[in-house]
């Protein structure tokens, strides 16, 4: 194999049996990972609900687990976490509810991001001005303010306004409108429940706010400081990190691998990483290293 390949050449170089093995989806693998994830979330939820000693400290892991459901939702847009379509759809809609990310809409938004990765004119992730360029912008980004404001606008527009974007198929607009209205109804009921109990506040709302900066920092590393080129092994970053982060993020720190071959499910990404490792062009040895590099870029 040549010393360095772009993602297209790399995928073409793989034998058919290797491709078949890498793209094999599994309900068992997906359900096992989901069960462990939900078990960790249930432990935190129970501790908060029962107000065990030092219970407010549990809002941090609770929040991180809630916001990192984004990575499962992201995988579900590709129909890869599970072999069964209904499991992917159910999990995607569950994540939508947990973190105000309408799943039907997000599927097409995210697929457009894959098609136009890091293209400043066509990548929907960059349609509102791109990534932070000053320290103030970076701190605002980490706060999650832009995310919450953007999702509130998206859900309200999808529910009652005009749904329009070049990447949204007209045949799915009715589904997006229904989804947004259902989400708004559930959120309204959750807010009304606060009149009787603060439980929703401590189990869900405050943890989401606390956890969001961790997700923002993680997401910035996926394509931040990567050039606007076509090669997915260069316009996307793989971050070498520990098992806990990989678990919470459904192996998406292997992000250049994911963009190079989106049909590879999360549980096969480590194996694909072994194949791509020599060809990766944008990598960081941990999120601390990436953040330090990003801060130096801001300082310039």
C-alpha positions, 0 to 999 in steps of 0.5 A: 500500500502506498505510504500516503493515500487520500480517503477515496484511494484508501477505500478503493484499496480495501479488499471486498471481504475487508469492506464487508467485515468493516461495514457489518452492523450488529444489534447485539453490539449496539444494544450492549453499548446502549445498555451500559450507557443507559446504566451509567445514566440511570445510576446518576439519575437515581442518585440525583432523584434520591439526593444521596450525599453530595448529590449536586456533584452528580449533575456533571456526569449526568450532564455529560452523558445526556449531551453525548447522546448527540453522538448516538443521534449522529450515528443513527442518522447513518443507520449504523449503531444497530442492524435493525432500522427500527432500533436506529430510528427509535434511538435517534428520536429518543436522543432528539427528545433528550437534547432538543435535536430534532432527528428527522431534520438533523439527518439531512443537516448532517448528511449535507455536512458529510457531503460538503465537509469543511466547505465554508460555503456549503457545509451547514455546520459553517452556515452561521459564521464558522468556528470561533476566531476570538477568545470571546467567540470561543467562550461563547461557543463553549457555553452552548448559547449558540446551540440552544438558541439555534435549536430553539429557532429550528424547532419553532420554525419547523413547527410553525414557520417555513422549513427551507434549506437546500439539503432538506427534501420536500417529501420530509417537511411534513414529518419535520413539522410533526416532529417539532410540534411533538417536541414542543408539546413534551417540553411544555409539559416538562416545564409545567411539571416544575410547578409541582416538582423541581425534579426535571430541573435537577435531572435534566435541564441543569445537567444539560447546561453543565454538560454542553461545554464538554460536548462543544469542546469535543465537537470543535476538535472534529474539524477545527484547524482542519483545511477545507479540502476534499480529502476526509483524512485531512479535513476531519480530525482523529483524536487519540483519547482514552476508553471512557471518552471513546465510550461516551462518544460511541468511538467518534473520536475516530472521526477522520475514519468515520468521514472517510467511510460512514458505513462503518459502524461505531464498534468497527471503527477501532479496526478501521483506525488500524488501517487508516492510521498511517494515512491520517493527516489531522490528528491530536493526542488528546482533547487537551492538546487540541484545545491548546493548539486552538488557543494558540491559533486564537492568540495569533 
